[in-house]
Amino acid sequence: MTLEEAQAQVDLWIRTYGVRYFSELTNLAILTEEVGELARILARRYGDQSEKESDQNRDLADEMADVLWVLICLANQTGVNLTDAFEKNIDKKTRRDAERHKGNEKLN
């Protein structure tokens, strides 16, 4: 699935089942909440915190998909084409950082 297809699929789901998009500020709050849930799993599974029993059955991929879902909602309701934005972002990073990380001793 392309980003364009994902944006269309989310929009169709919202119009079919969700009645309407939540406001942009509500979706921003939801995005923050979803990123927090993702951070909790990563901090406990891969970081220094010990994983609680209640966290062990949490699905990392599902939490990432929740973040993506809300981000796509925000893109749709603000008129952002994520394909174009992502392509421009890759180009920007490539021009800016083409040699930057190769010389970073912390990464070698």
C-alpha positions in Angstrom: 0.0 0.0 0.0 1.3 3.4 -0.9 1.0 6.5 1.3 -1.6 7.9 -1.1 -3.6 4.7 -0.8 -3.3 4.7 3.0 -4.6 8.3 3.0 -7.5 7.3 0.8 -8.3 4.3 2.9 -8.3 6.2 6.2 -10.5 8.9 4.6 -13.0 6.3 3.4 -13.0 4.6 6.9 -13.7 8.0 8.6 -16.5 8.8 6.2 -18.0 5.3 6.5 -17.6 4.5 10.2 -16.2 7.5 12.0 -18.9 10.0 11.1 -16.2 12.8 10.8 -12.6 13.6 11.7 -12.0 14.7 15.2 -10.7 18.3 15.3 -7.0 18.8 14.5 -6.2 19.7 18.1 -8.0 16.6 19.3 -6.1 14.5 16.8 -2.9 16.1 18.0 -3.7 15.1 21.6 -4.5 11.6 20.4 -1.3 11.4 18.4 0.6 12.4 21.6 -1.2 9.7 23.5 -0.4 7.1 20.9 3.3 8.1 20.7 3.4 7.7 24.5 2.0 4.2 24.3 4.7 3.3 21.7 7.4 4.9 23.9 6.3 2.9 26.9 6.7 -0.4 25.0 10.1 0.6 23.5 11.4 1.9 26.9 10.5 -1.3 28.6 11.2 -3.8 25.9 14.4 -2.3 24.5 15.4 0.4 27.1 16.5 0.3 30.7 13.1 -0.1 32.3 11.9 -3.5 33.2 8.8 -4.7 31.4 5.7 -5.0 33.4 3.6 -8.1 33.0 0.8 -5.9 31.6 3.1 -4.6 28.9 4.3 -8.0 27.7 1.3 -8.7 25.5 1.2 -5.2 23.9 1.8 -5.4 20.2 4.6 -3.0 19.1 3.5 -3.1 15.4 -0.1 -2.2 16.4 1.1 0.7 18.4 3.1 2.0 15.5 0.1 1.6 13.2 -2.0 3.6 15.7 0.6 6.5 15.4 0.5 6.2 11.6 -3.3 6.2 11.6 -3.6 9.5 13.5 -0.8 11.1 11.5 -2.7 10.2 8.3 -5.9 11.7 9.8 -4.0 14.9 10.5 -2.5 14.9 7.0 -5.9 14.3 5.4 -7.7 17.0 7.3 -5.0 19.6 6.7 -4.5 18.9 3.0 -1.0 17.4 3.3 -0.1 14.9 0.6 2.2 12.5 2.6 3.8 11.1 -0.5 5.0 14.5 -1.7 6.0 15.5 1.8 7.9 12.4 2.4 9.7 12.6 -1.0 10.7 16.2 -0.3 11.8 15.2 3.2 14.1 12.5 1.9 15.6 14.9 -0.6 16.2 17.5 2.1 17.9 15.0 4.4 20.0 13.6 1.5 21.2 17.1 0.6 21.8 18.1 4.1 23.3 14.9 5.6 25.0 13.2 2.7 28.3 13.1 4.5 27.3 14.2 8.0 26.8 10.8 9.7 29.7 9.0 8.0 32.1 11.0 10.1 30.3 10.5 13.4 32.5 8.4 15.6 29.5 7.6 17.8 28.0 5.7 14.9 31.1 3.7 13.8 
